[in-house]
């Protein structure tokens, strides 16, 4: 585990955040509630605030200092504003080895674990399975690289990518099933001990091993899996008479579904994979302004929150930077320095109020960009019980308003939201876009899963999203300040009224059960990918959906759908390909230590 230790140097750097440029910006923008905070958070010094980085640590120190300055206190029972949590920040090869006969390979240029591999050592005879592609029957396109092969207890070798010379229509179909996780799953389902992937001599990156990529699904794939170089592949195929590796690849590159793999004669290998998942520590920064009223109200907490992390230099694969901008600081002024500044500004307004009927929690979440990890950690082990919250308000990308439009999401999480929003907007005058759906790719989803009435504010995406060009000078501070005033008015109404909002579970109407192209059915599951559990951990189920009707609950772990075993979220997504709308399917899941079985009937995506 990589542990970030707060150092004197970092602490001193935090004090230095108030640079002359920032001070000047503050002086030039005294009318703005938010400009100074956005300018600080989206500065070069914070380096893009990637979760677990020194820049994120500086941001956390800045937020803690601002909470203290406004008079907020650490949460009851906590000594600090910083609430630590651990997360997987990346992967590296810890020493993968491959032995072919008496020849050993150990350099990463020769053999390298795939990022999702299980750590184990296996031995077996070798079978070549072409491109290792399997197209589900539901696609009405017959292609199965394993149709004539027995790979049980064998080591399977496949080419990377998909047939190079196939016609465009065939390439489009096969490319959907060329993901390495999918290939690994197909080999595992047929009993293979391991999967070795070679980039063929006719493919891009010919002969190179595959770089290990950041993988937000922490669980392995249930199989040993590695990439091997072209030279290693030549050793494996040395016993094939009268055909070079290029000749073999060419025979598969037309896309002919009848091209058959074969056992490699007299070849036995031993492969040991070693994936090191790099743990880091992140920090949510949370404080609260205590209630000042003497009369205790039910559900005595109101919470406002935003994620403060961003992409750093875009190294984890979620950057949309152009080639020329790759590796540059992604400042994240709108995503999400704007939301963070909004919560700080709202906190200052609440701190100035003479009367607060409920406690006001101010939360700043980290690791949102890699899967809502910080907010999920907060609601999973809450320092304040979830049933004590009257409401939660989320701010994510609220600094680039266009045409006076403010989107308010998760409105369906309580029947009481609409009249409150309408009254608050009389003074604000926004062109509101109200969306019932709480199942958003932002931290509001974590609080909705804890049955807390929630709202999320959003001013829309733009061309600078997830690029280095999302800079502080492009924020519309006047409208950002208006969003703050609107949210404070709403939160104040909720905080002052003695009656609490009723939580409503929203039926899913806009999202499918998975993200792959072609998935058109709905299961009503909210997967939690930020876990190393074997199977698919449910972060929640959608009200009225097929999963809830089948008796599934938050915390259940799906381990099998039909005949397909499920080792992680990717297996689950691929399994959806073979399901049919309205056709019941057996589903096996774990509830604690108990293995259970049910039947789920997927519905059509609406």
Order of alpha helices (4+ residues) and beta strands (2+ residues): alpha-alpha-alpha-alpha-beta-beta-beta-beta-beta-beta-alpha-alpha-beta-beta-alpha-alpha-beta-beta-beta-alpha-beta-alpha-beta-beta-alpha-beta-alpha-beta-alpha-beta-beta-beta-alpha-beta-beta-alpha-beta-beta-beta
